[in-house]
Amino acid sequence: MKHFLILALLLGGAAVVQAQPGSTGPTPTSPAGPTGVPIDGGASLLLAGGVAYGLRKLRARRAAR
């Protein structure tokens, strides 16, 4: 009975609560098209970091022998 009362209070309260009131701001417009994002710099840095990390691990493995 106690669980039913808690469930009824939660569901009843959910009908009253509003997360955000109505907006009075400007209406959004659709974008002209997708914008180009340069991934060249970031991808090359990640690749260089991966190569450096791999070489470091290989050198450490050879030194442990």
PDB file of N, H, CA, C and O in Angstrom:
ATOM      1  N   MET A   1       0.824  -1.189   0.000  1.00  0.00           N
ATOM      2  CA  MET A   1       0.000   0.000   0.000  1.00  0.00           C
ATOM      3  C   MET A   1       0.872   1.258   0.000  1.00  0.00           C
ATOM      4  O   MET A   1       0.547   2.252  -0.650  1.00  0.00           O
ATOM      5  N   LYS A   2       1.972   1.200   0.731  1.00  0.00           N
ATOM      6  H   LYS A   2       2.236   0.392   1.259  1.00  0.00           H
ATOM      7  CA  LYS A   2       2.864   2.345   0.824  1.00  0.00           C
ATOM      8  C   LYS A   2       3.497   2.657  -0.534  1.00  0.00           C
ATOM      9  O   LYS A   2       3.641   3.823  -0.901  1.00  0.00           O
ATOM     10  N   HIS A   3       3.875   1.614  -1.278  1.00  0.00           N
ATOM     11  H   HIS A   3       3.758   0.667  -0.980  1.00  0.00           H
ATOM     12  CA  HIS A   3       4.485   1.799  -2.592  1.00  0.00           C
ATOM     13  C   HIS A   3       3.493   2.397  -3.579  1.00  0.00           C
ATOM     14  O   HIS A   3       3.857   3.214  -4.426  1.00  0.00           O
ATOM     15  N   PHE A   4       2.232   1.982  -3.462  1.00  0.00           N
ATOM     16  H   PHE A   4       1.935   1.319  -2.775  1.00  0.00           H
ATOM     17  CA  PHE A   4       1.202   2.515  -4.354  1.00  0.00           C
ATOM     18  C   PHE A   4       0.993   4.004  -4.113  1.00  0.00           C
ATOM     19  O   PHE A   4       0.797   4.766  -5.060  1.00  0.00           O
ATOM     20  N   LEU A   5       1.033   4.419  -2.857  1.00  0.00           N
ATOM     21  H   LEU A   5       1.192   3.800  -2.087  1.00  0.00           H
ATOM     22  CA  LEU A   5       0.850   5.827  -2.519  1.00  0.00           C
ATOM     23  C   LEU A   5       2.010   6.656  -3.073  1.00  0.00           C
ATOM     24  O   LEU A   5       1.794   7.733  -3.628  1.00  0.00           O
ATOM     25  N   ILE A   6       3.223   6.164  -2.927  1.00  0.00           N
ATOM     26  H   ILE A   6       3.399   5.289  -2.477  1.00  0.00           H
ATOM     27  CA  ILE A   6       4.387   6.885  -3.443  1.00  0.00           C
ATOM     28  C   ILE A   6       4.321   6.992  -4.963  1.00  0.00           C
ATOM     29  O   ILE A   6       4.601   8.051  -5.526  1.00  0.00           O
ATOM     30  N   LEU A   7       3.950   5.890  -5.630  1.00  0.00           N
ATOM     31  H   LEU A   7       3.722   5.030  -5.172  1.00  0.00           H
ATOM     32  CA  LEU A   7       3.826   5.898  -7.089  1.00  0.00           C
ATOM     33  C   LEU A   7       2.745   6.872  -7.547  1.00  0.00           C
ATOM     34  O   LEU A   7       2.939   7.591  -8.527  1.00  0.00           O
ATOM     35  N   ALA A   8       1.623   6.904  -6.861  1.00  0.00           N
ATOM     36  H   ALA A   8       1.465   6.319  -6.065  1.00  0.00           H
ATOM     37  CA  ALA A   8       0.541   7.813  -7.223  1.00  0.00           C
ATOM     38  C   ALA A   8       0.969   9.272  -7.051  1.00  0.00           C
ATOM     39  O   ALA A   8       0.619  10.119  -7.873  1.00  0.00           O
ATOM     40  N   LEU A   9       1.724   9.571  -5.989  1.00  0.00           N
ATOM     41  H   LEU A   9       2.008   8.883  -5.321  1.00  0.00           H
ATOM     42  CA  LEU A   9       2.197  10.936  -5.782  1.00  0.00           C
ATOM     43  C   LEU A   9       3.197  11.355  -6.855  1.00  0.00           C
ATOM     44  O   LEU A   9       3.154  12.485  -7.340  1.00  0.00           O
ATOM     45  N   LEU A  10       4.095  10.448  -7.224  1.00  0.00           N
ATOM     46  H   LEU A  10       4.130   9.530  -6.829  1.00  0.00           H
ATOM     47  CA  LEU A  10       5.075  10.764  -8.257  1.00  0.00           C
ATOM     48  C   LEU A  10       4.421  10.983  -9.613  1.00  0.00           C
ATOM     49  O   LEU A  10       4.749  11.939 -10.315  1.00  0.00           O
ATOM     50  N   LEU A  11       3.507  10.113  -9.980  1.00  0.00           N
ATOM     51  H   LEU A  11       3.240   9.336  -9.410  1.00  0.00           H
ATOM     52  CA  LEU A  11       2.838  10.255 -11.274  1.00  0.00           C
ATOM     53  C   LEU A  11       1.913  11.464 -11.302  1.00  0.00           C
ATOM     54  O   LEU A  11       1.796  12.128 -12.332  1.00  0.00           O
ATOM     55  N   GLY A  12       1.266  11.750 -10.204  1.00  0.00           N
ATOM     56  H   GLY A  12       1.361  11.211  -9.368  1.00  0.00           H
ATOM     57  CA  GLY A  12       0.392  12.921 -10.135  1.00  0.00           C
ATOM     58  C   GLY A  12       1.184  14.218 -10.188  1.00  0.00           C
ATOM     59  O   GLY A  12       0.747  15.194 -10.799  1.00  0.00           O
ATOM     60  N   GLY A  13       2.339  14.228  -9.554  1.00  0.00           N
ATOM     61  H   GLY A  13       2.694  13.435  -9.058  1.00  0.00           H
ATOM     62  CA  GLY A  13       3.181  15.421  -9.569  1.00  0.00           C
ATOM     63  C   GLY A  13       3.820  15.660 -10.919  1.00  0.00           C
ATOM     64  O   GLY A  13       4.112  16.802 -11.274  1.00  0.00           O
ATOM     65  N   ALA A  14       4.040  14.598 -11.676  1.00  0.00           N
ATOM     66  H   ALA A  14       3.802  13.671 -11.388  1.00  0.00           H
ATOM     67  CA  ALA A  14       4.673  14.747 -12.988  1.00  0.00           C
ATOM     68  C   ALA A  14       3.771  15.493 -13.966  1.00  0.00           C
ATOM     69  O   ALA A  14       4.268  16.130 -14.895  1.00  0.00           O
ATOM     70  N   ALA A  15       2.485  15.427 -13.778  1.00  0.00           N
ATOM     71  H   ALA A  15       2.081  14.910 -13.023  1.00  0.00           H
ATOM     72  CA  ALA A  15       1.571  16.123 -14.676  1.00  0.00           C
ATOM     73  C   ALA A  15       1.603  17.629 -14.436  1.00  0.00           C
ATOM     74  O   ALA A  15       1.256  18.396 -15.334  1.00  0.00           O
ATOM     75  N   VAL A  16       2.007  18.067 -13.253  1.00  0.00           N
ATOM     76  H   VAL A  16       2.288  17.443 -12.523  1.00  0.00           H
ATOM     77  CA  VAL A  16       1.993  19.474 -12.903  1.00  0.00           C
ATOM     78  C   VAL A  16       3.319  20.159 -13.223  1.00  0.00           C
ATOM     79  O   VAL A  16       3.342  21.339 -13.571  1.00  0.00           O
ATOM     80  N   VAL A  17       4.405  19.429 -13.108  1.00  0.00           N
ATOM     81  H   VAL A  17       4.386  18.470 -12.825  1.00  0.00           H
ATOM     82  CA  VAL A  17       5.746  20.003 -13.253  1.00  0.00           C
ATOM     83  C   VAL A  17       6.066  20.251 -14.724  1.00  0.00           C
ATOM     84  O   VAL A  17       5.789  19.415 -15.585  1.00  0.00           O
ATOM     85  N   GLN A  18       6.657  21.418 -14.995  1.00  0.00           N
ATOM     86  H   GLN A  18       6.881  22.097 -14.296  1.00  0.00           H
ATOM     87  CA  GLN A  18       7.121  21.739 -16.343  1.00  0.00           C
ATOM     88  C   GLN A  18       8.616  22.000 -16.267  1.00  0.00           C
ATOM     89  O   GLN A  18       9.075  22.762 -15.416  1.00  0.00           O
ATOM     90  N   ALA A  19       9.368  21.376 -17.144  1.00  0.00           N
ATOM     91  H   ALA A  19       8.996  20.756 -17.835  1.00  0.00           H
ATOM     92  CA  ALA A  19      10.815  21.546 -17.131  1.00  0.00           C
ATOM     93  C   ALA A  19      11.197  22.934 -17.626  1.00  0.00           C
ATOM     94  O   ALA A  19      12.049  23.593 -17.030  1.00  0.00           O
ATOM     95  N   GLN A  20      10.576  23.378 -18.706  1.00  0.00           N
ATOM     96  H   GLN A  20       9.885  22.843 -19.190  1.00  0.00           H
ATOM     97  CA  GLN A  20      10.884  24.689 -19.271  1.00  0.00           C
ATOM     98  C   GLN A  20       9.584  25.366 -19.665  1.00  0.00           C
ATOM     99  O   GLN A  20       8.730  24.752 -20.305  1.00  0.00           O
ATOM    100  N   PRO A  21       9.434  26.607 -19.292  1.00  0.00           N
ATOM    101  CA  PRO A  21       8.226  27.319 -19.732  1.00  0.00           C
ATOM    102  C   PRO A  21       8.302  27.636 -21.219  1.00  0.00           C
ATOM    103  O   PRO A  21       9.341  27.441 -21.850  1.00  0.00           O
ATOM    104  N   GLY A  22       7.228  28.114 -21.762  1.00  0.00           N
ATOM    105  H   GLY A  22       6.384  28.273 -21.250  1.00  0.00           H
ATOM    106  CA  GLY A  22       7.187  28.449 -23.182  1.00  0.00           C
ATOM    107  C   GLY A  22       8.233  29.486 -23.544  1.00  0.00           C
ATOM    108  O   GLY A  22       8.500  30.402 -22.766  1.00  0.00           O
ATOM    109  N   SER A  23       8.818  29.350 -24.702  1.00  0.00           N
ATOM    110  H   SER A  23       8.601  28.607 -25.335  1.00  0.00           H
ATOM    111  CA  SER A  23       9.885  30.252 -25.145  1.00  0.00           C
ATOM    112  C   SER A  23       9.295  31.498 -25.790  1.00  0.00           C
ATOM    113  O   SER A  23       8.321  31.431 -26.539  1.00  0.00           O
ATOM    114  N   THR A  24       9.909  32.638 -25.481  1.00  0.00           N
ATOM    115  H   THR A  24      10.701  32.693 -24.873  1.00  0.00           H
ATOM    116  CA  THR A  24       9.492  33.889 -26.116  1.00  0.00           C
ATOM    117  C   THR A  24      10.582  34.407 -27.043  1.00  0.00           C
ATOM    118  O   THR A  24      10.491  35.525 -27.551  1.00  0.00           O
ATOM    119  N   GLY A  25      11.616  33.594 -27.266  1.00  0.00           N
ATOM    120  H   GLY A  25      11.690  32.686 -26.854  1.00  0.00           H
ATOM    121  CA  GLY A  25      12.735  33.999 -28.102  1.00  0.00           C
ATOM    122  C   GLY A  25      12.428  33.847 -29.578  1.00  0.00           C
ATOM    123  O   GLY A  25      11.319  33.466 -29.953  1.00  0.00           O
ATOM    124  N   PRO A  26      13.411  34.144 -30.416  1.00  0.00           N
ATOM    125  CA  PRO A  26      13.215  34.044 -31.864  1.00  0.00           C
ATOM    126  C   PRO A  26      13.064  32.579 -32.293  1.00  0.00           C
ATOM    127  O   PRO A  26      13.552  31.669 -31.623  1.00  0.00           O
ATOM    128  N   THR A  27      12.401  32.378 -33.389  1.00  0.00           N
ATOM    129  H   THR A  27      12.005  33.117 -33.934  1.00  0.00           H
ATOM    130  CA  THR A  27      12.232  31.020 -33.906  1.00  0.00           C
ATOM    131  C   THR A  27      13.509  30.596 -34.619  1.00  0.00           C
ATOM    132  O   THR A  27      14.109  31.399 -35.332  1.00  0.00           O
ATOM    133  N   PRO A  28      13.933  29.351 -34.439  1.00  0.00           N
ATOM    134  CA  PRO A  28      15.167  28.896 -35.090  1.00  0.00           C
ATOM    135  C   PRO A  28      14.984  28.767 -36.595  1.00  0.00           C
ATOM    136  O   PRO A  28      13.902  28.427 -37.073  1.00  0.00           O
ATOM    137  N   THR A  29      16.036  29.037 -37.323  1.00  0.00           N
ATOM    138  H   THR A  29      16.915  29.313 -36.935  1.00  0.00           H
ATOM    139  CA  THR A  29      16.010  28.898 -38.773  1.00  0.00           C
ATOM    140  C   THR A  29      16.861  27.695 -39.165  1.00  0.00           C
ATOM    141  O   THR A  29      17.765  27.299 -38.429  1.00  0.00           O
ATOM    142  N   SER A  30      16.573  27.127 -40.309  1.00  0.00           N
ATOM    143  H   SER A  30      15.839  27.449 -40.907  1.00  0.00           H
ATOM    144  CA  SER A  30      17.341  25.968 -40.758  1.00  0.00           C
ATOM    145  C   SER A  30      18.692  26.431 -41.306  1.00  0.00           C
ATOM    146  O   SER A  30      18.768  27.469 -41.963  1.00  0.00           O
ATOM    147  N   PRO A  31      19.741  25.684 -41.045  1.00  0.00           N
ATOM    148  CA  PRO A  31      21.065  26.098 -41.540  1.00  0.00           C
ATOM    149  C   PRO A  31      21.158  25.961 -43.052  1.00  0.00           C
ATOM    150  O   PRO A  31      20.414  25.196 -43.666  1.00  0.00           O
ATOM    151  N   ALA A  32      22.077  26.707 -43.641  1.00  0.00           N
ATOM    152  H   ALA A  32      22.682  27.328 -43.143  1.00  0.00           H
ATOM    153  CA  ALA A  32      22.243  26.713 -45.090  1.00  0.00           C
ATOM    154  C   ALA A  32      22.777  25.368 -45.589  1.00  0.00           C
ATOM    155  O   ALA A  32      22.433  24.942 -46.692  1.00  0.00           O
ATOM    156  N   GLY A  33      23.585  24.719 -44.817  1.00  0.00           N
ATOM    157  H   GLY A  33      23.864  25.065 -43.922  1.00  0.00           H
ATOM    158  CA  GLY A  33      24.156  23.437 -45.211  1.00  0.00           C
ATOM    159  C   GLY A  33      25.225  23.036 -44.209  1.00  0.00           C
ATOM    160  O   GLY A  33      25.563  23.808 -43.311  1.00  0.00           O
ATOM    161  N   PRO A  34      25.748  21.851 -44.358  1.00  0.00           N
ATOM    162  CA  PRO A  34      26.781  21.425 -43.421  1.00  0.00           C
ATOM    163  C   PRO A  34      28.064  22.227 -43.606  1.00  0.00           C
ATOM    164  O   PRO A  34      28.454  22.561 -44.725  1.00  0.00           O
ATOM    165  N   THR A  35      28.697  22.521 -42.506  1.00  0.00           N
ATOM    166  H   THR A  35      28.381  22.249 -41.597  1.00  0.00           H
ATOM    167  CA  THR A  35      29.946  23.272 -42.569  1.00  0.00           C
ATOM    168  C   THR A  35      31.118  22.306 -42.597  1.00  0.00           C
ATOM    169  O   THR A  35      31.076  21.251 -41.964  1.00  0.00           O
ATOM    170  N   GLY A  36      32.151  22.661 -43.323  1.00  0.00           N
ATOM    171  H   GLY A  36      32.185  23.518 -43.838  1.00  0.00           H
ATOM    172  CA  GLY A  36      33.332  21.827 -43.413  1.00  0.00           C
ATOM    173  C   GLY A  36      34.176  21.956 -42.155  1.00  0.00           C
ATOM    174  O   GLY A  36      34.460  23.063 -41.698  1.00  0.00           O
ATOM    175  N   VAL A  37      34.575  20.816 -41.598  1.00  0.00           N
ATOM    176  H   VAL A  37      34.344  19.916 -41.969  1.00  0.00           H
ATOM    177  CA  VAL A  37      35.398  20.814 -40.402  1.00  0.00           C
ATOM    178  C   VAL A  37      36.764  20.263 -40.768  1.00  0.00           C
ATOM    179  O   VAL A  37      36.852  19.138 -41.258  1.00  0.00           O
ATOM    180  N   PRO A  38      37.829  21.017 -40.548  1.00  0.00           N
ATOM    181  CA  PRO A  38      39.162  20.521 -40.875  1.00  0.00           C
ATOM    182  C   PRO A  38      39.623  19.498 -39.839  1.00  0.00           C
ATOM    183  O   PRO A  38      39.837  19.842 -38.676  1.00  0.00           O
ATOM    184  N   ILE A  39      39.775  18.250 -40.257  1.00  0.00           N
ATOM    185  H   ILE A  39      39.602  17.970 -41.201  1.00  0.00           H
ATOM    186  CA  ILE A  39      40.229  17.207 -39.338  1.00  0.00           C
ATOM    187  C   ILE A  39      41.679  16.841 -39.607  1.00  0.00           C
ATOM    188  O   ILE A  39      42.211  15.925 -38.981  1.00  0.00           O
ATOM    189  N   ASP A  40      42.323  17.542 -40.526  1.00  0.00           N
ATOM    190  H   ASP A  40      41.891  18.287 -41.034  1.00  0.00           H
ATOM    191  CA  ASP A  40      43.675  17.203 -40.926  1.00  0.00           C
ATOM    192  C   ASP A  40      44.658  17.359 -39.771  1.00  0.00           C
ATOM    193  O   ASP A  40      45.432  16.443 -39.495  1.00  0.00           O
ATOM    194  N   GLY A  41      44.638  18.500 -39.094  1.00  0.00           N
ATOM    195  H   GLY A  41      44.008  19.244 -39.318  1.00  0.00           H
ATOM    196  CA  GLY A  41      45.597  18.754 -38.029  1.00  0.00           C
ATOM    197  C   GLY A  41      45.440  17.810 -36.851  1.00  0.00           C
ATOM    198  O   GLY A  41      46.425  17.260 -36.357  1.00  0.00           O
ATOM    199  N   GLY A  42      44.231  17.621 -36.406  1.00  0.00           N
ATOM    200  H   GLY A  42      43.431  18.068 -36.807  1.00  0.00           H
ATOM    201  CA  GLY A  42      43.989  16.752 -35.254  1.00  0.00           C
ATOM    202  C   GLY A  42      44.286  15.299 -35.555  1.00  0.00           C
ATOM    203  O   GLY A  42      44.855  14.593 -34.722  1.00  0.00           O
ATOM    204  N   ALA A  43      43.907  14.845 -36.739  1.00  0.00           N
ATOM    205  H   ALA A  43      43.445  15.418 -37.416  1.00  0.00           H
ATOM    206  CA  ALA A  43      44.148  13.443 -37.105  1.00  0.00           C
ATOM    207  C   ALA A  43      45.641  13.169 -37.230  1.00  0.00           C
ATOM    208  O   ALA A  43      46.111  12.109 -36.816  1.00  0.00           O
ATOM    209  N   SER A  44      46.391  14.108 -37.793  1.00  0.00           N
ATOM    210  H   SER A  44      46.009  14.969 -38.129  1.00  0.00           H
ATOM    211  CA  SER A  44      47.831  13.873 -37.935  1.00  0.00           C
ATOM    212  C   SER A  44      48.527  13.903 -36.573  1.00  0.00           C
ATOM    213  O   SER A  44      49.490  13.165 -36.363  1.00  0.00           O
ATOM    214  N   LEU A  45      48.064  14.735 -35.657  1.00  0.00           N
ATOM    215  H   LEU A  45      47.282  15.334 -35.828  1.00  0.00           H
ATOM    216  CA  LEU A  45      48.631  14.730 -34.307  1.00  0.00           C
ATOM    217  C   LEU A  45      48.338  13.421 -33.583  1.00  0.00           C
ATOM    218  O   LEU A  45      49.211  12.883 -32.901  1.00  0.00           O
ATOM    219  N   LEU A  46      47.142  12.913 -33.721  1.00  0.00           N
ATOM    220  H   LEU A  46      46.433  13.350 -34.275  1.00  0.00           H
ATOM    221  CA  LEU A  46      46.805  11.627 -33.103  1.00  0.00           C
ATOM    222  C   LEU A  46      47.623  10.495 -33.707  1.00  0.00           C
ATOM    223  O   LEU A  46      48.087   9.610 -32.988  1.00  0.00           O
ATOM    224  N   LEU A  47      47.797  10.518 -34.999  1.00  0.00           N
ATOM    225  H   LEU A  47      47.420  11.237 -35.583  1.00  0.00           H
ATOM    226  CA  LEU A  47      48.598   9.492 -35.664  1.00  0.00           C
ATOM    227  C   LEU A  47      50.048   9.558 -35.206  1.00  0.00           C
ATOM    228  O   LEU A  47      50.647   8.522 -34.915  1.00  0.00           O
ATOM    229  N   ALA A  48      50.622  10.750 -35.137  1.00  0.00           N
ATOM    230  H   ALA A  48      50.135  11.591 -35.374  1.00  0.00           H
ATOM    231  CA  ALA A  48      52.008  10.893 -34.685  1.00  0.00           C
ATOM    232  C   ALA A  48      52.154  10.449 -33.232  1.00  0.00           C
ATOM    233  O   ALA A  48      53.149   9.817 -32.877  1.00  0.00           O
ATOM    234  N   GLY A  49      51.189  10.769 -32.402  1.00  0.00           N
ATOM    235  H   GLY A  49      50.381  11.283 -32.691  1.00  0.00           H
ATOM    236  CA  GLY A  49      51.225  10.336 -31.006  1.00  0.00           C
ATOM    237  C   GLY A  49      51.142   8.829 -30.878  1.00  0.00           C
ATOM    238  O   GLY A  49      51.823   8.237 -30.042  1.00  0.00           O
ATOM    239  N   GLY A  50      50.309   8.201 -31.703  1.00  0.00           N
ATOM    240  H   GLY A  50      49.755   8.683 -32.382  1.00  0.00           H
ATOM    241  CA  GLY A  50      50.197   6.744 -31.684  1.00  0.00           C
ATOM    242  C   GLY A  50      51.473   6.065 -32.129  1.00  0.00           C
ATOM    243  O   GLY A  50      51.877   5.054 -31.553  1.00  0.00           O
ATOM    244  N   VAL A  51      52.109   6.610 -33.145  1.00  0.00           N
ATOM    245  H   VAL A  51      51.782   7.431 -33.612  1.00  0.00           H
ATOM    246  CA  VAL A  51      53.377   6.044 -33.622  1.00  0.00           C
ATOM    247  C   VAL A  51      54.447   6.188 -32.545  1.00  0.00           C
ATOM    248  O   VAL A  51      55.197   5.246 -32.289  1.00  0.00           O
ATOM    249  N   ALA A  52      54.524   7.355 -31.914  1.00  0.00           N
ATOM    250  H   ALA A  52      53.914   8.120 -32.122  1.00  0.00           H
ATOM    251  CA  ALA A  52      55.518   7.578 -30.862  1.00  0.00           C
ATOM    252  C   ALA A  52      55.283   6.648 -29.681  1.00  0.00           C
ATOM    253  O   ALA A  52      56.238   6.115 -29.116  1.00  0.00           O
ATOM    254  N   TYR A  53      54.047   6.448 -29.306  1.00  0.00           N
ATOM    255  H   TYR A  53      53.271   6.881 -29.764  1.00  0.00           H
ATOM    256  CA  TYR A  53      53.718   5.548 -28.199  1.00  0.00           C
ATOM    257  C   TYR A  53      54.090   4.107 -28.549  1.00  0.00           C
ATOM    258  O   TYR A  53      54.646   3.384 -27.722  1.00  0.00           O
ATOM    259  N   GLY A  54      53.782   3.699 -29.768  1.00  0.00           N
ATOM    260  H   GLY A  54      53.331   4.286 -30.440  1.00  0.00           H
ATOM    261  CA  GLY A  54      54.132   2.346 -30.204  1.00  0.00           C
ATOM    262  C   GLY A  54      55.631   2.117 -30.220  1.00  0.00           C
ATOM    263  O   GLY A  54      56.096   1.064 -29.784  1.00  0.00           O
ATOM    264  N   LEU A  55      56.405   3.089 -30.717  1.00  0.00           N
ATOM    265  H   LEU A  55      56.027   3.945 -31.071  1.00  0.00           H
ATOM    266  CA  LEU A  55      57.860   2.964 -30.714  1.00  0.00           C
ATOM    267  C   LEU A  55      58.412   2.894 -29.294  1.00  0.00           C
ATOM    268  O   LEU A  55      59.343   2.136 -29.023  1.00  0.00           O
ATOM    269  N   ARG A  56      57.850   3.667 -28.409  1.00  0.00           N
ATOM    270  H   ARG A  56      57.094   4.283 -28.630  1.00  0.00           H
ATOM    271  CA  ARG A  56      58.284   3.639 -27.012  1.00  0.00           C
ATOM    272  C   ARG A  56      58.038   2.267 -26.398  1.00  0.00           C
ATOM    273  O   ARG A  56      58.895   1.747 -25.684  1.00  0.00           O
ATOM    274  N   LYS A  57      56.882   1.680 -26.669  1.00  0.00           N
ATOM    275  H   LYS A  57      56.186   2.103 -27.249  1.00  0.00           H
ATOM    276  CA  LYS A  57      56.566   0.359 -26.133  1.00  0.00           C
ATOM    277  C   LYS A  57      57.494  -0.702 -26.730  1.00  0.00           C
ATOM    278  O   LYS A  57      57.939  -1.602 -26.018  1.00  0.00           O
ATOM    279  N   LEU A  58      57.786  -0.605 -28.022  1.00  0.00           N
ATOM    280  H   LEU A  58      57.424   0.126 -28.600  1.00  0.00           H
ATOM    281  CA  LEU A  58      58.700  -1.567 -28.643  1.00  0.00           C
ATOM    282  C   LEU A  58      60.096  -1.468 -28.053  1.00  0.00           C
ATOM    283  O   LEU A  58      60.730  -2.491 -27.793  1.00  0.00           O
ATOM    284  N   ARG A  59      60.587  -0.251 -27.838  1.00  0.00           N
ATOM    285  H   ARG A  59      60.073   0.580 -28.050  1.00  0.00           H
ATOM    286  CA  ARG A  59      61.916  -0.076 -27.247  1.00  0.00           C
ATOM    287  C   ARG A  59      61.951  -0.619 -25.818  1.00  0.00           C
ATOM    288  O   ARG A  59      62.939  -1.230 -25.412  1.00  0.00           O
ATOM    289  N   ALA A  60      60.890  -0.402 -25.062  1.00  0.00           N
ATOM    290  H   ALA A  60      60.087   0.095 -25.392  1.00  0.00           H
ATOM    291  CA  ALA A  60      60.832  -0.896 -23.683  1.00  0.00           C
ATOM    292  C   ALA A  60      60.802  -2.421 -23.664  1.00  0.00           C
ATOM    293  O   ALA A  60      61.405  -3.042 -22.789  1.00  0.00           O
ATOM    294  N   ARG A  61      60.108  -3.026 -24.620  1.00  0.00           N
ATOM    295  H   ARG A  61      59.618  -2.521 -25.331  1.00  0.00           H
ATOM    296  CA  ARG A  61      60.017  -4.483 -24.681  1.00  0.00           C
ATOM    297  C   ARG A  61      61.379  -5.078 -25.042  1.00  0.00           C
ATOM    298  O   ARG A  61      61.778  -6.101 -24.486  1.00  0.00           O
ATOM    299  N   ARG A  62      62.096  -4.435 -25.979  1.00  0.00           N
ATOM    300  H   ARG A  62      61.772  -3.604 -26.431  1.00  0.00           H
ATOM    301  CA  ARG A  62      63.422  -4.922 -26.379  1.00  0.00           C
ATOM    302  C   ARG A  62      64.437  -4.749 -25.249  1.00  0.00           C
ATOM    303  O   ARG A  62      65.319  -5.591 -25.080  1.00  0.00           O
ATOM    304  N   ALA A  63      64.325  -3.678 -24.481  1.00  0.00           N
ATOM    305  H   ALA A  63      63.609  -2.994 -24.619  1.00  0.00           H
ATOM    306  CA  ALA A  63      65.248  -3.441 -23.383  1.00  0.00           C
ATOM    307  C   ALA A  63      65.007  -4.418 -22.236  1.00  0.00           C
ATOM    308  O   ALA A  63      65.928  -4.698 -21.468  1.00  0.00           O
ATOM    309  N   ALA A  64      63.792  -4.941 -22.103  1.00  0.00           N
ATOM    310  H   ALA A  64      63.043  -4.714 -22.726  1.00  0.00           H
ATOM    311  CA  ALA A  64      63.467  -5.863 -21.014  1.00  0.00           C
ATOM    312  C   ALA A  64      64.022  -7.263 -21.280  1.00  0.00           C
ATOM    313  O   ALA A  64      64.118  -8.063 -20.349  1.00  0.00           O
ATOM    314  N   ARG A  65      64.388  -7.579 -22.515  1.00  0.00           N
ATOM    315  H   ARG A  65      64.310  -6.929 -23.271  1.00  0.00           H
ATOM    316  CA  ARG A  65      64.905  -8.922 -22.837  1.00  0.00           C
ATOM    317  C   ARG A  65      66.237  -9.133 -22.283  1.00  0.00           C
ATOM    318  O   ARG A  65      66.816 -10.205 -22.459  1.00  0.00           O
TER     319      ARG A  65
END
